[in-house]
Amino acid sequence: MPSIAGLLEQQEVAARRRVDGLREEADRIQAEVAAAEQEGQEWAIARRRVNTVLAPDGGNTAAAKVAQGPWDVDAQPAPRDAAWPKTMVPLWRERPGGG
């Protein structure tokens, strides 16, 4: 018959192993979160840069600030046409006969 001290020690060892496993998993998840945050920041930078390039003034923000008066600070920019014409994508349908 195992001793109470032996049973307690087994439970303690099992608990330590579980803690170690959870810590490793937490480290892995934290690394994934950091990578996802970095990727999100990179996409936000890319979006801002594309918006700058596609701006009506060609990204010349100084000219836009000079053209606006102090009363235009909160004004929303006027909508503009897309940079390229819109393309119609045909609806996909399966051909009769499955081919």
C-alpha positions in Angstrom: 0.0 0.0 0.0 1.5 3.4 -1.0 2.1 5.9 1.7 0.2 9.2 2.0 3.4 11.1 1.5 4.1 9.2 -1.7 0.6 9.9 -3.1 1.0 13.6 -2.2 4.4 13.7 -3.9 2.9 12.1 -7.1 0.1 14.7 -7.1 2.7 17.5 -6.6 4.8 16.2 -9.5 1.7 15.9 -11.8 0.7 19.5 -10.9 4.2 20.8 -11.7 4.2 19.1 -15.0 0.8 20.6 -15.8 2.0 24.1 -14.8 5.1 23.6 -17.0 3.0 22.5 -19.9 0.6 25.5 -19.5 3.5 27.9 -19.3 5.0 26.6 -22.5 1.6 26.9 -24.2 1.2 30.4 -22.8 4.6 31.4 -24.2 3.6 30.0 -27.6 0.3 31.9 -27.6 2.0 35.1 -26.5 4.5 34.7 -29.4 1.5 34.2 -31.8 -0.2 37.3 -30.4 2.9 39.3 -30.9 3.2 38.1 -34.5 -0.4 38.8 -35.1 -0.1 42.3 -33.7 2.9 43.0 -35.8 1.1 41.8 -38.9 -1.9 44.0 -38.1 0.4 47.0 -37.7 2.0 46.3 -41.0 -1.4 46.1 -42.8 -2.4 49.4 -41.2 0.8 51.0 -42.4 0.2 49.6 -45.9 -3.4 50.9 -45.9 -2.3 54.4 -44.9 0.4 54.4 -47.6 -2.0 53.3 -50.3 -4.5 55.9 -49.2 -1.7 58.5 -49.4 -0.7 57.4 -52.9 -4.3 57.3 -54.1 -5.1 60.7 -52.6 -6.4 63.2 -55.2 -3.3 65.4 -54.8 -1.0 62.5 -55.3 0.0 62.3 -51.7 1.1 65.9 -51.4 -0.4 66.6 -47.9 1.3 70.0 -47.7 -0.7 71.2 -50.6 -3.9 69.9 -49.1 -3.2 71.7 -45.8 -2.5 75.0 -47.5 -5.7 74.7 -49.6 -7.9 74.1 -46.5 -8.8 77.0 -44.3 -9.1 76.7 -40.5 -12.9 76.3 -41.0 -12.2 73.0 -43.0 -10.4 71.2 -40.1 -13.3 68.9 -39.4 -14.6 68.7 -43.0 -14.8 65.2 -44.5 -13.0 64.9 -47.9 -15.3 64.7 -50.9 -15.9 61.3 -52.3 -13.8 60.5 -55.4 -13.9 58.0 -58.1 -12.0 54.7 -57.8 -8.4 54.7 -59.2 -9.4 52.0 -61.8 -12.7 51.3 -63.4 -14.8 48.7 -61.7 -14.6 45.2 -63.1 -17.5 42.9 -63.3 -16.6 39.3 -62.3 -18.9 36.7 -63.8 -20.9 34.6 -61.4 -19.5 31.1 -61.2 -21.9 28.3 -62.1 -21.1 24.6 -62.4 -21.5 23.4 -66.0 -24.2 20.9 -66.7 -22.7 17.4 -66.7 -20.3 18.3 -63.8 -17.4 19.1 -66.2 
